[in-house]
Amino acid sequence: MKSSAYYAALTAVVAASLPYTSVATVSNSFSSRCSGLPQSFQPDQQTTVLVAEYLPKGSSFMNPSDHPTCVGGWLGSSILADICRLRLNVSTSATSSVVVEAWMPANWNEKGKRFAMTGNGGLGGCIAFDDLNYISSLGFATVGHDNGHDGDTGVPFANRPEVVKDFAYRAHNHSQWCVMAI
């Protein structure tokens, strides 16, 4: 009868020769890379990493917005894929900024390295977390942003021309640039 040390060594040799590692190993490696993003990802001096966290499939998620018109932007379903969630604040001027959410699935390489950006309708300044969740479950690295303001009204635009510029074009452009830097 062979010893347990023999079987452990044999298992290690077989596992090392396989082209793919276990799900736990991939998740640990992906999780480590994700949690290291605040130190490794600094595209420019205007961008601050607010959150970098690994969210495993099936875990719960809370919408971080406390604006009354944005709270309903997450239906409370569980995370549909293993993802790395990256939340950024991009200062676009001395008086304005854009919050960007990037949800990057662990299987992005296997799914064809696809990218999608969600949108906001009308005056929308709420990140569409349900869309981020669903699209990232299809293997897309997915990005959403707040259009430079919180909420679904035009109130933040009053006497704030830089916020209007964020809404008109900068939020979309800066979101794309940040994600391309990842």
Number of C-alpha atoms within 10 A of each C-alpha: 3 6 7 9 9 10 11 10 11 12 12 11 11 9 13 11 10 9 6 10 12 10 9 9 11 14 18 13 13 19 20 14 16 22 18 13 17 17 8 11 14 15 14 10 8 12 20 17 17 13 17 21 19 23 22 18 14 12 12 12 14 12 16 11 16 11 13 10 15 20 16 16 15 19 12 13 13 16 20 19 23 23 28 25 21 22 20 21 19 22 17 19 13 7 10 17 23 27 26 27 26 26 28 27 29 25 20 18 12 9 13 10 12 14 17 16 19 15 18 15 8 9 15 22 26 26 28 22 24 18 18 25 21 15 23 28 23 16 24 24 26 25 30 26 29 26 29 31 25 23 22 19 13 14 12 16 16 9 9 12 13 18 23 19 17 23 20 13 12 19 24 22 11 21 24 19 11 19 20 10 10 11
